[in-house]
């Protein structure tokens, strides 16, 4: 999934239209009307946002716009819009999906918050993802790599903090000379940092920057924003690699806008370049001064790095404890060793590797195998790995605690489970209550009961 980072949320929540929006609900048609206005300007070569279907849930209904093959459950509404009551299963986040055979941008609209323009800018972000996937399918970080990214090296995080400071100074620079100077300082810090990282970690950062950061930059451009909030006062958590990429990628794109008129078309023609490589290429075209950090900068960066590592350790321990020991009803599903469960969907913005092989999913996870599926939506779950990778070698067990009421369970021909934010169907296994905990033990068809 693709979900906006903190800076994107701020654009929606802190809009100058917020006081007006608080008095009148924002409708999906109003958001689409604002979207059409924002995208009249050219944003990227070959990108035509208004040609992409839109699927919007407003809390009560799901709206469909510009889809060439609308499903039968959608009925005519305002103008050319179509609507169905309730929330369509594919609208799980601000992202893009394959809907009725057509790539479609989706939006979860909070109708009493923000402005139509702010929400429309989120649609710019998500429709650009549709364009990216069609035109540049190789763009993006591999979410598998994020689970083994090294987060707790103080020296690496110190260089990351210096890079962040330099990028912000480049964006704030009063003239081109100073901007180029600090942009190069940022790239130099990045080069030293990348020398300490494994190849897959570098690839994840660069891929996330060109996918999410570029979409963020276009979102800001559509709103006429200059990026004043990008990296402004940002102290990223040690493991906030994906969240940081939204902002660093946007910063690199904005700097490229300032040093080159043709970099967008060049990237279209050579899309294997990363944003930092493209910027380095532009900076090398002409001599420029060098900037360096003072002792105070370096000491502050080192302090921030040590604090980030300490905070990470405390936070992860707390996340695990909270996931395991919530008051209420609990469900534990344990797979047969011969048939582990595998991820069929999850929210990469809300996962945390909290220990060796253990992952907290703070919003959504769907697991399955030949035996059936188990899904958690809107609740916290803890998964335990069956192999060397925290998720992608399979899951041995998943635990959901803190359910406010006892889940409904039937065990006739299959095990069927429903409850607040959870659902599961399995063909083979046993289910038994132990106090307030439901234990479901799965087995293969050939294994003894």
C-alpha positions as CSV (number, residue, x, y, z in Angstrom):
1,X,0.0,0.0,0.0
2,X,0.9,3.6,-0.4
3,X,0.1,5.9,2.4
4,X,1.1,9.5,2.9
5,X,3.7,10.3,5.5
6,X,3.3,12.9,8.3
7,X,3.9,15.8,5.9
8,X,1.0,14.7,3.7
9,X,-1.4,14.4,6.6
10,X,-0.3,17.9,7.7
11,X,-1.3,19.2,4.3
12,X,-4.8,17.9,4.8
13,X,-5.3,18.7,8.5
14,X,-3.6,22.1,8.6
15,X,-5.1,23.6,5.5
16,X,-6.2,27.2,5.6
17,X,-9.6,26.0,4.7
18,X,-9.9,23.9,7.9
19,X,-12.2,26.4,9.8
20,X,-14.6,26.4,6.9
21,X,-14.5,22.6,6.5
22,X,-15.3,22.2,10.2
23,X,-18.7,23.9,9.5
24,X,-19.6,21.9,6.4
25,X,-18.9,18.3,5.5
26,X,-16.6,17.8,2.5
27,X,-18.1,15.6,-0.2
28,X,-16.4,13.2,-2.6
29,X,-17.7,15.2,-5.6
30,X,-16.2,18.4,-4.1
31,X,-12.8,16.7,-3.7
32,X,-12.9,15.5,-7.3
33,X,-13.8,19.0,-8.5
34,X,-10.8,20.4,-6.6
35,X,-8.7,17.6,-7.9
36,X,-9.6,18.6,-11.5
37,X,-8.6,22.2,-10.8
38,X,-5.3,21.3,-9.2
39,X,-4.3,19.1,-12.0
40,X,-4.8,21.5,-14.8
41,X,-1.2,22.5,-14.5
42,X,1.5,20.1,-16.0
43,X,2.9,18.0,-13.2
44,X,5.0,15.4,-14.9
45,X,5.7,14.4,-18.5
46,X,3.0,12.1,-19.7
47,X,1.0,12.1,-16.5
48,X,-2.7,12.9,-17.0
49,X,-4.3,12.5,-13.6
50,X,-7.9,13.1,-14.8
51,X,-7.8,9.9,-16.9
52,X,-7.4,7.7,-13.8
53,X,-10.4,6.2,-12.1
54,X,-11.1,7.2,-8.4
55,X,-12.6,5.2,-5.6
56,X,-13.5,7.3,-2.5
57,X,-15.1,6.2,0.8
58,X,-16.5,9.1,2.8
59,X,-17.4,7.2,5.9
60,X,-20.9,6.1,4.7
61,X,-20.7,5.5,1.0
62,X,-18.1,4.5,-1.6
63,X,-17.9,6.8,-4.7
64,X,-16.6,5.8,-8.1
65,X,-15.5,8.3,-10.7
66,X,-14.3,7.8,-14.3
67,X,-14.2,4.0,-14.3
68,X,-14.8,2.5,-17.8
69,X,-16.3,-0.7,-16.5
70,X,-18.1,0.1,-13.2
71,X,-19.4,-3.0,-11.2
72,X,-23.1,-3.4,-11.0
73,X,-23.3,-2.5,-7.3
74,X,-22.5,1.1,-8.1
75,X,-25.5,3.3,-9.0
76,X,-25.7,6.7,-10.7
77,X,-25.3,9.7,-8.3
78,X,-24.2,13.3,-8.7
79,X,-23.1,14.1,-12.3
80,X,-21.2,11.2,-13.7
81,X,-20.3,9.8,-10.3
82,X,-21.5,6.4,-9.1
83,X,-22.0,5.3,-5.5
84,X,-22.7,2.3,-3.3
85,X,-23.7,2.2,0.3
86,X,-21.0,1.2,2.8
87,X,-17.3,0.6,2.3
88,X,-16.0,-1.4,-0.6
89,X,-13.6,-4.0,0.5
90,X,-10.8,-2.6,-1.8
91,X,-10.8,0.8,-0.1
92,X,-8.4,0.1,2.8
93,X,-6.1,3.1,2.6
94,X,-5.0,6.0,0.5
95,X,-3.4,3.9,-2.2
96,X,-3.9,2.4,-5.7
97,X,-5.5,-0.9,-6.5
98,X,-6.7,-3.0,-9.4
99,X,-10.4,-2.4,-9.4
100,X,-12.6,-4.3,-11.9
101,X,-9.6,-4.8,-14.1
102,X,-8.5,-1.1,-14.1
103,X,-5.8,0.6,-12.0
104,X,-7.6,2.9,-9.7
105,X,-6.6,5.4,-7.0
106,X,-8.4,5.1,-3.6
107,X,-9.0,7.6,-0.9
108,X,-10.3,7.3,2.7
109,X,-12.0,10.7,3.1
110,X,-12.6,12.1,6.5
111,X,-15.4,14.4,5.5
112,X,-15.3,16.7,8.6
113,X,-11.6,17.3,8.5
114,X,-9.3,19.4,6.3
115,X,-10.3,20.9,3.0
116,X,-11.4,19.7,-0.5
117,X,-8.1,21.0,-1.8
118,X,-6.1,19.1,0.8
119,X,-7.8,15.8,0.1
120,X,-7.5,16.5,-3.7
121,X,-3.8,16.8,-3.3
122,X,-3.7,13.3,-1.7
123,X,-5.5,12.1,-4.8
124,X,-2.7,13.7,-6.9
125,X,-0.2,11.6,-4.9
126,X,-2.2,8.4,-5.4
127,X,-3.0,8.9,-9.1
128,X,0.7,9.5,-9.7
129,X,1.3,6.0,-8.2
130,X,-1.0,4.6,-10.8
131,X,1.1,6.3,-13.5
132,X,4.3,5.2,-11.9
133,X,3.3,1.5,-11.8
134,X,2.2,1.6,-15.4
135,X,5.2,3.6,-16.8
136,X,7.9,2.7,-14.3
137,X,7.1,-0.7,-12.7
138,X,10.6,-1.0,-11.3
139,X,10.2,2.1,-9.1
140,X,9.7,1.5,-5.5
141,X,11.4,-0.1,-2.5
142,X,11.0,-3.8,-1.9
143,X,9.0,-4.1,1.4
144,X,10.8,-7.4,2.1
145,X,14.0,-5.4,2.6
146,X,12.6,-3.1,5.2
147,X,12.2,-5.9,7.7
148,X,16.0,-6.6,7.7
149,X,17.1,-2.9,7.5
150,X,19.8,-2.2,10.2
151,X,18.2,0.5,12.3
152,X,20.4,0.7,15.4
153,X,23.9,1.8,14.2
154,X,24.7,5.1,15.9
155,X,27.3,6.2,13.3
156,X,25.0,5.5,10.4
157,X,22.2,7.4,12.1
158,X,24.6,10.3,12.8
159,X,25.4,10.6,9.1
160,X,21.7,10.4,8.4
161,X,21.0,13.3,10.7
162,X,23.7,15.4,9.0
163,X,22.2,14.6,5.6
164,X,18.8,15.7,6.8
165,X,20.2,19.0,8.1
166,X,22.1,19.7,4.9
167,X,19.0,19.0,2.7
168,X,16.9,21.4,4.8
169,X,19.6,24.1,4.5
170,X,19.7,23.6,0.8
171,X,15.9,24.1,0.5
172,X,16.2,27.2,2.7
173,X,19.2,28.6,0.9
174,X,18.8,32.3,-0.1
175,X,20.7,31.9,-3.4
176,X,21.8,29.2,-5.9
177,X,25.4,29.2,-4.7
178,X,24.4,28.3,-1.1
179,X,21.8,25.8,-2.3
180,X,24.2,23.9,-4.4
181,X,26.8,23.9,-1.6
182,X,24.5,22.3,1.0
183,X,22.9,20.0,-1.6
184,X,26.4,18.6,-2.2
185,X,27.1,18.3,1.5
186,X,23.9,16.3,1.9
187,X,25.0,13.9,-0.9
188,X,28.5,13.6,0.6
189,X,27.0,12.6,4.0
190,X,24.7,10.1,2.1
191,X,27.6,8.6,0.3
192,X,29.5,7.9,3.6
193,X,26.3,6.5,5.1
194,X,25.5,4.3,2.2
195,X,29.1,2.8,2.5
196,X,28.0,1.4,5.9
197,X,24.7,-0.1,4.7
198,X,24.0,-3.4,2.9
199,X,23.0,-3.1,-0.8
200,X,19.4,-4.1,-0.1
201,X,19.0,-1.2,2.4
202,X,20.3,1.3,-0.1
203,X,18.0,0.0,-2.7
204,X,15.0,0.3,-0.4
205,X,15.7,3.9,0.4
206,X,16.3,4.9,-3.2
207,X,13.3,3.0,-4.4
208,X,11.0,4.5,-1.8
209,X,12.3,8.0,-2.5
210,X,11.5,7.8,-6.2
211,X,8.1,6.3,-5.6
212,X,6.8,8.1,-2.5
213,X,9.0,11.1,-2.4
214,X,8.4,12.0,-6.1
215,X,4.6,11.6,-5.5
216,X,4.9,13.9,-2.5
217,X,6.7,16.6,-4.5
218,X,4.0,16.5,-7.1
219,X,1.3,16.8,-4.4
220,X,3.0,19.9,-3.0
221,X,3.4,21.3,-6.5
222,X,-0.3,20.9,-7.2
223,X,-1.1,22.8,-4.1
224,X,1.4,25.5,-4.9
225,X,3.4,24.7,-1.8
226,X,7.1,25.4,-1.7
227,X,8.0,22.6,0.6
228,X,8.5,24.7,3.7
229,X,7.4,21.8,5.9
230,X,9.7,19.2,4.3
231,X,12.3,18.1,6.8
232,X,11.5,21.1,8.9
233,X,12.5,20.3,12.4
234,X,12.3,16.6,11.6
235,X,13.9,14.1,14.0
236,X,13.0,10.8,12.5
237,X,12.8,7.6,14.6
238,X,15.6,5.2,14.0
239,X,13.4,2.8,12.1
240,X,11.4,5.5,10.2
241,X,13.1,4.7,6.9
242,X,10.0,4.6,4.8
243,X,8.5,7.7,6.4
244,X,11.7,9.6,5.9
245,X,11.8,8.7,2.3
246,X,8.6,10.6,1.6
247,X,10.4,13.8,2.7
248,X,13.9,13.2,1.5
249,X,12.6,12.1,-1.9
250,X,10.5,15.2,-2.1
251,X,13.5,17.4,-1.0
252,X,15.7,15.8,-3.7
253,X,13.0,16.4,-6.4
254,X,12.6,20.0,-5.3
255,X,16.3,20.6,-5.5
256,X,16.4,19.1,-8.9
257,X,13.6,21.5,-10.0
258,X,16.0,24.4,-8.9
259,X,19.1,23.2,-10.7
260,X,17.7,21.7,-13.9
261,X,14.8,22.3,-16.3
262,X,15.0,19.0,-18.0
263,X,15.6,16.5,-15.3
264,X,12.0,15.1,-15.3
265,X,12.2,14.1,-19.0
266,X,15.7,12.8,-18.5
267,X,14.4,10.6,-15.7
268,X,11.5,9.4,-17.9
269,X,14.1,8.3,-20.5
270,X,16.5,6.8,-18.0
271,X,14.4,5.6,-15.1
272,X,17.1,3.4,-13.5
273,X,18.6,6.5,-11.9
274,X,17.8,7.3,-8.3
275,X,16.9,10.9,-7.3
276,X,20.2,11.4,-5.5
277,X,22.1,10.1,-8.5
278,X,20.2,12.4,-10.7
279,X,21.0,15.4,-8.4
280,X,24.6,14.5,-8.2
281,X,24.8,14.3,-12.0
282,X,23.3,17.9,-12.2
283,X,25.7,19.2,-9.5
284,X,28.7,17.9,-11.4
285,X,28.0,20.0,-14.5
286,X,29.5,23.1,-13.0
287,X,32.1,23.9,-10.2
288,X,30.5,24.8,-6.9
289,X,31.7,25.8,-3.4
290,X,31.8,23.3,-0.6
291,X,30.0,23.5,2.7
292,X,31.0,21.7,5.9
293,X,29.4,21.0,9.2
294,X,30.7,22.7,12.4
295,X,31.5,20.8,15.6
296,X,28.2,21.8,17.0
297,X,26.3,20.2,14.1
298,X,28.3,17.0,14.4
299,X,27.8,16.8,18.2
300,X,24.1,17.5,17.9
301,X,23.8,14.8,15.2
302,X,25.6,12.2,17.3
303,X,23.4,13.0,20.3
304,X,20.2,12.7,18.2
305,X,21.5,9.3,16.9
306,X,22.2,7.9,20.3
307,X,18.8,9.1,21.6
308,X,17.0,7.6,18.6
309,X,18.6,4.1,19.2
310,X,17.7,4.3,22.9
311,X,14.1,5.4,22.1
312,X,13.8,2.6,19.5
313,X,14.7,-0.1,22.0
314,X,12.2,1.2,24.6
315,X,9.4,1.7,22.0
316,X,9.7,-1.7,20.5
317,X,9.6,-3.4,23.9
318,X,6.5,-1.4,24.7
319,X,4.8,-2.3,21.4
320,X,5.4,-6.0,22.0
321,X,4.2,-5.8,25.6
322,X,1.1,-3.9,24.5
323,X,0.3,-6.4,21.7
324,X,0.5,-9.4,24.0
325,X,-1.0,-8.1,27.2
326,X,-4.1,-6.1,26.2
327,X,-7.2,-6.5,28.4
328,X,-10.1,-8.3,26.9
329,X,-10.6,-11.4,24.7
330,X,-7.7,-12.9,22.7
331,X,-7.3,-15.1,19.6
332,X,-4.2,-17.2,18.9
333,X,-3.8,-19.0,15.6
334,X,-0.9,-21.5,15.3
335,X,-0.1,-23.0,12.0
336,X,1.1,-26.6,11.3
337,X,4.9,-26.5,10.9
338,X,4.5,-28.1,7.5
339,X,2.1,-25.4,6.3
340,X,3.0,-22.0,7.7
341,X,0.8,-19.0,7.1
342,X,2.0,-16.4,4.5
343,X,1.2,-12.7,4.2
344,X,-1.6,-12.0,1.7
345,X,-1.7,-8.3,2.5
346,X,-0.5,-5.9,5.2
347,X,0.1,-2.1,5.8
348,X,3.8,-1.4,5.5
349,X,3.4,1.9,7.3
350,X,2.2,0.2,10.4
351,X,4.5,-2.8,11.0
352,X,7.3,-3.0,13.6
353,X,9.9,-5.7,13.9
354,X,10.0,-5.9,17.7
355,X,12.3,-8.8,18.3
356,X,13.8,-11.8,16.5
357,X,11.1,-13.1,14.2
358,X,8.3,-11.1,15.9
359,X,6.4,-8.3,14.2
360,X,3.7,-6.0,15.5
361,X,1.0,-5.1,12.9
362,X,-0.7,-2.0,14.2
363,X,-3.5,-1.8,11.6
364,X,-4.0,-4.6,9.1
365,X,-2.6,-8.0,8.3
366,X,-4.1,-10.8,6.2
367,X,-2.5,-14.3,6.4
368,X,-3.4,-17.5,4.6
369,X,-2.3,-20.9,3.3
370,X,-4.0,-23.8,1.5
371,X,-6.0,-24.4,4.7
372,X,-7.7,-20.9,4.8
373,X,-7.2,-17.3,5.8
374,X,-7.1,-15.0,8.9
375,X,-7.5,-11.3,8.7
376,X,-7.1,-8.5,11.3
377,X,-8.3,-5.0,10.3
378,X,-8.1,-2.0,12.6
379,X,-6.5,-3.9,15.5
380,X,-3.0,-4.8,16.6
381,X,-1.6,-8.2,16.0
382,X,1.7,-9.9,16.8
383,X,3.1,-12.5,14.4
384,X,5.9,-15.0,15.0
385,X,8.1,-16.1,12.1
386,X,8.3,-19.7,11.0
387,X,11.7,-19.1,9.2
388,X,14.6,-16.8,8.9
389,X,12.7,-13.7,7.6
390,X,10.3,-12.0,10.0
391,X,7.4,-12.4,7.5
392,X,8.3,-13.9,4.1
393,X,9.4,-17.4,5.1
394,X,6.0,-17.9,6.6
395,X,4.3,-17.2,10.0
396,X,4.2,-19.8,12.8
397,X,1.7,-18.0,14.9
398,X,-0.5,-14.8,15.1
399,X,-1.9,-13.3,18.3
400,X,-4.6,-10.7,18.6
401,X,-5.4,-9.5,22.1
402,X,-7.7,-6.8,23.6
403,X,-10.9,-7.7,21.8
404,X,-13.8,-5.9,23.5
405,X,-16.2,-8.9,23.1
406,X,-16.0,-12.6,22.7
407,X,-15.6,-13.6,19.0
408,X,-18.2,-15.8,17.4
409,X,-16.9,-19.3,16.6
410,X,-18.4,-22.2,14.6
411,X,-16.7,-25.5,14.0
412,X,-19.1,-27.5,11.8
413,X,-17.5,-28.5,8.6
414,X,-14.8,-25.7,8.9
415,X,-13.5,-23.4,11.6
416,X,-15.2,-20.0,11.1
417,X,-14.3,-17.1,13.3
418,X,-15.7,-13.5,13.4
419,X,-15.2,-10.7,15.8
420,X,-14.5,-7.0,16.2
421,X,-11.9,-6.4,13.4
422,X,-11.0,-10.1,12.9
423,X,-12.2,-12.9,10.7
424,X,-10.9,-16.3,9.8
425,X,-11.9,-19.5,7.9
426,X,-9.9,-22.7,8.1
427,X,-10.7,-26.2,6.9
428,X,-8.5,-28.3,9.2
429,X,-7.7,-27.9,12.8
430,X,-9.0,-27.6,16.4
431,X,-10.3,-24.6,18.3
432,X,-10.7,-24.4,22.1
433,X,-11.2,-21.7,24.7
434,X,-8.8,-21.3,27.6
435,X,-10.3,-18.6,29.8
436,X,-10.7,-15.5,27.6
437,X,-8.2,-16.8,24.9
438,X,-9.3,-18.8,21.9
439,X,-6.6,-21.2,20.7
440,X,-6.9,-22.3,17.1
441,X,-4.4,-25.0,16.1
442,X,-4.2,-25.7,12.4
443,X,-3.1,-28.9,10.8
444,X,-2.6,-30.2,7.3
445,X,-5.2,-32.4,5.7
446,X,-3.0,-35.5,6.2
447,X,-1.9,-34.8,9.7
448,X,-3.8,-36.6,12.5
449,X,-6.4,-34.6,14.5
